């Protein structure tokens, strides 16, 4: 079963002069299967956040449709099964981190004796155990991102929609997000996450789609797109550095003129850059 079904989704916004419109999203069709982790890639301004808000039912489309598990995303029962981290989460500054997440849990229908324990666990999972009783108004940018992630996770949703989840995080925070995504994979939770950095998606996603100027210009599994980006490369995973050098030597001795041993993230980055360049070039598929 598909968790997300997007068909011909288009969104226009008013722009400046009376009657003027700008097209932020142009006929996007996307399917996300139950239990799949999909990365939504694209440069800033490509329409990623707009697409996520349309999927959530926070914006009304100009044309096209979106269904979550076959249902309207605006239905309360459907919304209760979704966790959402916006690109720039904001919180009541006078509330503590614990109070912010507890409020989200109550709004999601949670109650009972185990509620406070579940809230504390969600905050600990994102590395905020020591700061959960501090006021959210005093949180740093990275702490705010972690708090938003705890909000998205506290009610154990079937679907997570994450807008730039690693933005503003230090390496420890990025590692914590990566661990949470891997834990979600083990639990077969469906995740759609956006990023403008392909390397972040390479390590955790099953499949990636590339948006550019509001259009879907590329789609495939991470492995397939990495192979495409590495068409002049030899792809090697989990090989010690000493063995990589031995492999280079072995190939040179047999007449190889170019050896590029690259991890999937680097090859996916190459595919991303080439696809964006092709979509931007006149006649190359861009708007």
LINJO-V382695 format. One line per field, one symbol per residue. ss: DSSP state (2 for helix, 1 for strand, 0 for the rest). phi: phi as a letter, one per 30 degrees, with the letter a starting at -180 (. if undefined). psi: psi as a letter, one per 30 degrees, with the letter a starting at -180 (. if undefined). A space follows every 10 residues. Layout:
ss->???
phi->???
psi->???
This chain:
ss->0111111111 1111000000 1111111111 1110001111 1000000222 2222220000 0011111100 1000022220 0111100000 0000012222 2222222000 0000222222 2222200022 2000122200 2222222222 2220000011 1110000000 2222222222 2222220001 1111100222 2200001111 1100111111 1222222220 0001100000 2222222222 2220000000 1102222222 2222222222 0000000
phi->.ddbbcbhdb bcbdbideid bbcdbbidba bbdeiccccc cldeidjddd ddddddidbc ddaibbbchi cddddedddd cccbcddbdb beddddeddd ddddddddjd ajdddddddd dddddciced cdcddddcdd eddddddddd edcechddbc cbchdcdicd eddddddedd ddddddchdd bbbcaccedd dddbcdbbbc cbhicdcaal dedddddddc dcbcdbchce eddddddede dddcjdcbbb dbdedddded eedddddddd deicjdd
psi->kkekjkjhkk kklkjckkfk kkjfkjhkkk kjlkgkjkkj lllkgfgeee eeeeefgflk lelalkkjhg lkffkeeeef gkkkjleikk ljffkleeee eeeeeefggk alfgeeeeee eeeefgggef gfglkffgkl eeeeeeeeee effegilekk jjjifgkgkl eeeeeeeeee eeeeefghkk kjkllgjeee feffkelkkk kkhgkjfkkl leeeeeeefh fgljkkkhkl eeeeeeeeee eefggkfkkj jkleeeeeee eeeeeeeeff kkggfl.
